[in-house]
Amino acid sequence: MEVHLTRKKVAILILLIITIPILYNKTSGLVTGLIMQQMMRMPKEVVVGYPTYYDEYIKAESTGRVEAKYSIDVMARVSGFLNKKYFKEGDYVKKGQLLFQIDPQEYQLEVRNSQANVNQYRALLLNSQKELDRANSLIKEDLVSHSRVDQSLATRNQNQALLDSARQKLQLAKVNLGYTSIKSPIDGRIGKVNITEGNYVTLTSGPLVNVSSIDPVYVAFSLRSADFIKMLKASDKFKGVKVKVRFDGGKYYDKIGVVDFVDNQIDKNSGAIQMRATFENPRGWLVPGDYLKVTLEAPQKVKFMTVPQAATKGDAMSGYYVWTVNKDLKVERKDIKVSDSIDNHWIVEEGLKPEDRLVIAGVQNIMQDGQKVKILTKKEYDKKQGKKDK
């Protein structure tokens, strides 16, 4: 059977085809919106709790580097050929121990020449003093002129000056001779030789070797400004703060360090302050240049408020906040300031009171301030969540 449609009927049919989906979409959207509004009005099921308090010793961690208390480059102080060294590289040396010998012959000759000059000018001074004494005796009897006395006095003074100069040159010659024996300036471990025997060394040759003290040693580290303030609050200017270090394997060094230096400003680029601790190191386990983990522990306990990290939203850039439940069972947003974490809890510095009821489970269901909630016990909430998961 054939169906003949007029233009009017075709137009009506096309119009229906176009409008029916539009009406459907609008109707379904309206219905969905009403359903969502109804769902929003329904109280969300949550579990609440209160801020918890910890009463513990404040700790802070950092990475430190071992530094020698004294690190001295041994230099040549006179020129000459390096004849011999008297140590083994890497050995422990004592203060005053002979390390190198520069050929002393030139300086021994200088000492002998200077001594000879001293002897010569001493003899001249002795003779000129006798001449002066004789002239002073004769002038009393008018046997010599005053000019003769003046000349004798001038000669005596000149010889005295020459003797003084010769004595100073002798002293300098002896000092330079002493410099040919290069000795360790401190107790410590000696490093690798930079200039070996047989070379000609001068004052500009650079370090011959380095000697670094090993007991005690420094451990230098830096603390974030937040950790620095916490430790200050928990101590009297770091007095009594225990400093511990541990090696890569996790083992702690068996000596406790003492803070002996705190810089006077926080670095504007890193936001940290430079510090240093002194450690006894009788067995040499702490080697200068080595990196260690550093832990600081305050001498007294501090009480601080915490909230579960799972109960918070936000981030370090925009700030953290929690949802609290008021007496009308409506949620309120509370912005909080956190400083650190402990056992999956944030340490709260500002923003909460001890009596605030926190949403600790069901946080994901809270969308806005003033939303109604229904409080469940943890057991009830977990049971319902278990059914939903199934």
RAMO-V528234 format. One record per helix or strand of 2 or more residues. SS is the DSSP state (@ for helix, = for strand). FROM is the first residue (numbers start at 1). LEN is the number of residues. If there is no record, write none. Layout:
[[SS:FROM:LEN] [SS:FROM:LEN]]
This chain:
[[@:7:35] [=:44:7] [=:52:17] [=:71:4] [=:80:6] [=:92:2] [=:98:5] [@:105:35] [@:146:34] [=:181:3] [=:188:3] [=:200:2] [=:209:4] [=:217:8] [@:225:9] [=:242:5] [=:257:6] [=:272:8] [=:291:18] [@:309:3] [=:312:4] [=:319:7] [=:330:13] [=:345:6] [=:357:5] [@:363:3] [=:372:4] [@:378:12]]
